[in-house]
Amino acid sequence: ESLRQRIVRRPLVNKMTGSSLGNITISIGATQYIPEETPEDFVARADKALYGAKASGRDQVVAG
């Protein structure tokens, strides 16, 4: 969440013109590896959490 907030606060600026391009929003699905879990299951849980963040309104972190 701390990383998401730092990125969201930073404006996106065109380096050539200096004009503002708005702000970045980020949806993150986070999970913790479970010993003996397959890599596929680990990624699937993180992916599910990511889509949960998007479905809940985006620009947030969801743990799975």
C-alpha positions as CSV (number, residue, x, y, z in Angstrom):
1,E,0.0,0.0,0.0
2,S,2.9,2.3,0.8
3,L,4.4,1.8,-2.6
4,R,1.1,2.3,-4.3
5,Q,0.5,5.6,-2.5
6,R,4.0,6.9,-3.5
7,I,3.4,6.1,-7.1
8,V,-0.1,7.6,-7.2
9,R,1.1,10.9,-5.7
10,R,3.7,11.3,-8.4
11,P,2.4,13.2,-11.4
12,L,3.1,11.8,-14.9
13,V,4.8,14.5,-17.0
14,N,5.7,14.5,-20.7
15,K,9.5,15.0,-20.6
16,M,9.6,16.8,-24.0
17,T,6.8,19.4,-23.3
18,G,6.6,19.4,-19.5
19,S,2.8,19.0,-19.8
20,S,0.9,17.0,-17.3
21,L,-0.4,13.6,-18.4
22,G,-2.4,13.0,-15.2
23,N,-1.7,10.5,-12.5
24,I,-1.0,6.8,-12.5
25,T,-3.3,4.4,-10.7
26,I,-2.2,0.9,-9.6
27,S,-4.1,-2.2,-8.8
28,I,-2.0,-4.8,-6.9
29,G,-2.7,-8.4,-6.1
30,A,-0.3,-9.6,-3.3
31,T,0.1,-13.0,-1.9
32,Q,2.6,-14.9,0.2
33,Y,4.2,-18.2,-1.0
34,I,2.9,-21.3,0.9
35,P,5.6,-23.9,1.3
36,E,5.2,-26.8,-1.1
37,E,2.7,-24.8,-3.2
38,T,3.2,-25.1,-6.9
39,P,4.4,-22.0,-8.8
40,E,1.2,-22.1,-10.8
41,D,-1.0,-22.1,-7.7
42,F,1.0,-19.2,-6.2
43,V,0.6,-17.1,-9.4
44,A,-3.0,-18.0,-9.7
45,R,-3.7,-16.7,-6.1
46,A,-1.9,-13.5,-6.9
47,D,-3.8,-13.1,-10.2
48,K,-7.1,-13.7,-8.4
49,A,-6.2,-11.0,-5.9
50,L,-5.2,-8.6,-8.7
51,Y,-8.6,-9.1,-10.4
52,G,-10.3,-8.6,-7.1
53,A,-8.6,-5.2,-6.7
54,K,-9.7,-4.2,-10.2
55,A,-13.3,-5.4,-9.6
56,S,-13.5,-3.5,-6.3
57,G,-12.8,-0.2,-8.0
58,R,-9.2,-0.3,-9.0
59,D,-6.3,1.7,-7.5
60,Q,-5.9,-0.5,-4.4
61,V,-4.0,-3.5,-3.0
62,V,-5.8,-6.8,-2.3
63,A,-4.1,-9.7,-0.5
64,G,-4.9,-13.2,-1.6
